[in-house]
Amino acid sequence: MKSLILGLVIIISFGTFSNADTSQTNKVRKILDSGDLDQIIKNSDIVYNELKHGKLGQEIRAKEKLNMEKQGIPYSFRQCKGCHGQKGNLKALGTSKILTNMTTTEIIKALNGYKNNTYGGSMKELMKGQVESLSNQDIIDIANALGKNTKDN
């Protein structure tokens, strides 16, 4: 199921892909470019592996990183945007604070608190898993990009 969703997101987000230099990548490009849901499902293992580990996946991640950087959003925020919105302007799952309404200090405190299990209510456990892989610099970058500067308040 993960590979199906990922494949559909890629088709919608990036459309037709450039020429490939491997037969595996070529095969996956053809499957995704066809938009044939039955073929995507039938070949979900191949599609998933190519997107996760292959050249096509690397190209897509590079495009995503470039697009996020153009918007002033750090790439480390990619795992957050599904719930918090592309620019951190949504209440995640209808319950969280809106990140862009928080100060940089509040965001840093919250992310570090989730990481060390000292912050959060009902979403504490879910968020701990989401922030585990963030470095201190990732947290600072996210806070600086999304948070309000305390001087502005």
Order of alpha helices (4+ residues) and beta strands (2+ residues): alpha-alpha-alpha-alpha-alpha-alpha-alpha-alpha-alpha
